[in-house]
Amino acid sequence: MHFYKKTSIGKSNNYIKLSIKVILFFLVFCLILIMLDQINFPAPNKKIEKLIPNETFKVIK
């Protein structure tokens, strides 16, 4: 018959690990958003304009 010594403190240790993982996930997510905000994407140079003829509109009364 073997006896094993339990070295873990309890279930509170699992909650601490989970909360640390969640906090790290949100920190990484916020850092990614900040890094994407720093990128200067070029604005389009071409003006987009489309003319719609009056024939396509239907008058509803």
C-alpha positions, 0 to 999 in steps of 0.5 A, a space after each residue: 500500500 502506497 501513500 501519496 502526499 498531496 502537494 497542491 493547495 486546492 482548487 483556488 490555484 486553478 482559478 488563479 491560473 485561469 484568471 492570469 490566462 484571461 488577463 494575458 489574452 486581453 492584454 495581447 488583444 489590446 496590444 494587437 489593436 494598438 499596433 494596427 492603429 499605428 499602421 498608416 494605411 494609404 487613402 485611395 487617390 481615385 474619387 469613386 463616383 457612379 451616376 445612376 440614371 433616373 429610369 431605374 428609380 420607381 415612384 411609389 405613391 
